[in-house]
């Protein structure tokens, strides 16, 4: 059962995340940050990872703590659900086009967190959402999920399209990486551990 639940409570946020790596992309994401909920829904739908997120945060200040802490909790949930990573493909990549935006993602479920990020946005906000928080989310996800994550913007003019293409591209790469490898049930490393 490749499932996990994480609860994170701080003075700034209270977050509950559950994932099912063998799901169908069902989602129920309620963070109090509308655009972020929409992006999390895309992440679940296109990765085929069932995702439930319930978050309460100090959004009267701004959305930063909520977005970052959801990334932390999701990364921890993914790592827990993957266990020793036996029998997974481990690597994933996907180049996704959405209207004017094209995003290329490559990732390794390596237990060596690292983010390479070349995504810039033409506007500082999408509605009321700070575009810089897209990177903050993926930094937290990579760090706490033990993911080497490279995300590159190839093209993009519209901030909403760039953000959405980013979440979808990462989702599709993650889908490939967490899937069972039909040719191997071993830990995908010559070290015998990841």
N, C-alpha and C positions, 0 to 999 in steps of 0.2 A: 504494500500500500504506500504509494509515493505521495503522501499527504503530510501537511504540517500546519500547525497553528502557532502564531506568535502573538503575545500581548506585550505591549510596551507602554509604560506609564512614567511620565516625567512631570515636572512642574509646569511644562508648556503644552504637553499633548497627552492624550490617552488613545491608544491605537490597538486594534485587533485585526489581524490578517490571517486568512486561511487560504491555502493553495492545494490544488489537486493536479499533479503533473499529468495524470492520465485522464483528464477531463475532456470536455467538448467546447470549452471556451465560455462557459456560463460565468456571469459576473453580477455582483451586487456591491457597488462601490459608492460609499457615502462618506465624504471627507469634509463636507462643508465648503469645498472649493469646486464650483461647478465645472470649470474648464478642465481641471485636474481629474475629476470623476470621469469626464468624457474620454480623456486620454487613457486612464486605467481600464476603462471598458474596452478600448481598442487593443490595449496590451493583452487582455485576457482573450478576447475574441480571436485575435490573429495568432496567438501562441497556442491556442487550444488548452490553455491552463485555466481551470476553474479558479476564480479569484473572488474572495469576499474581503472587503475592507470597510471597517467602521472606525472613523476617527473624529475626535473632538480636539480642537486646538485653539491656540490664542490668536485666532484669525482677526480679532479686533485690533491686533497690532499689525500683522500682515500674514501672508500665507506660508512664509519660509519654513517655520518650524514644523508645520503640518506636512508639507510636501517632503521635506528632508526626512522626517521621522517615519513617514510611510515607506520611503525608500529603504531606510534601515530595516524596518520590520519585514518588508517583502524580501529583501536580500537574505535575512536570517531564515525566513520561512522556506525559500528556495533551497538554501544550503541544507537545511534539516531534511526536507523532502527528498533530496538527492542522495542522502546517506553517504556511502562510500563510493558512489558513482559507478558501481559495477554495471556493465552492460549498456551504458549510454553511448551516444555518438560523440559527446564531449564538445565538438566544434560546431559552429554554425555561422553562416553568412547569408546576407540577403541584401539585394539592391532594389529599393522600392521607389516607384514613381507615383506621385499624387499631384495631378495637374502640373503646376510650374515647379514643384519641388521633387528632388530626387535625393535620397539618402542611402548611403552604403554602410552596412553594419557587418562587422566580423567579431566573433567572440569565442572565448575558450573558457570552459568551466574548470579552470586550472587550480583553484584555491590560491591563486596569486593575483590579488586584486590590482587592477590598473585601468585607468580610463584615458584614452586618447580621444579628444573631442575637437572637431573642427567645424562645429555647427554654429553659425552666427544668425542673428535675426535682424531684419530691417527695422523693427519697431521694438520699443522696450516693454510693451504690453500687448496682450491679446485680450480684449475687453478689459477686465480688471486684473488679469493674471500677469505677473511679472515673467517675461520670457526667460530671464536668467535662471528661473527655478527649474526649467527643463533639465539643464545640466546638473543642478543640485540633486535632483531626483536620481539621475543615472549615476552620479558619483556615489551616492549613498547605496544604491542597489549593487553596484559593482564591488564596492568596498566590503559590504556585509554579506554579499552572496559569493565572494571569492571568485569574481569574474574578471578576466581580462577582456575589456570591452573597447572596441574602436568604432567610433561613429563619425562619419564624414559627410558633410553636405556637398553634393555635386552641383546642384542647382537649387534655386529657390528665391521667390520674390515676395510671397505672402507668408507672414509669420504663422498664421493658423495652419496653413498647408505644411510648412516646414516642421512644426511641432508634431502634427499628426503623422506625417510621413516618418518622423523619427521614432515615435512609439510603435508604429506598425512594422517598421524595418527591424527594430530590436526584437519585437514579438516574433517575427518569422524566423529570425536567426536563433532565438531562444528555443522555439519549437523544434528546430532541427537538432539542436545540441542536447536537449533533454530526452529526446526519443530513444527508445530501445534500439540497439543495433542488432538487426536480425542475424548478423554473421558472428557476433561475439557476445559472450556473457562475462567477459573478463573486465577488470578495471582497465580503462583505456590509457595505460601509461606503462612504459618499460620499467618504471620504478616499482610497479606493483601497488602504488598508492597515489592518490591525488590529494 
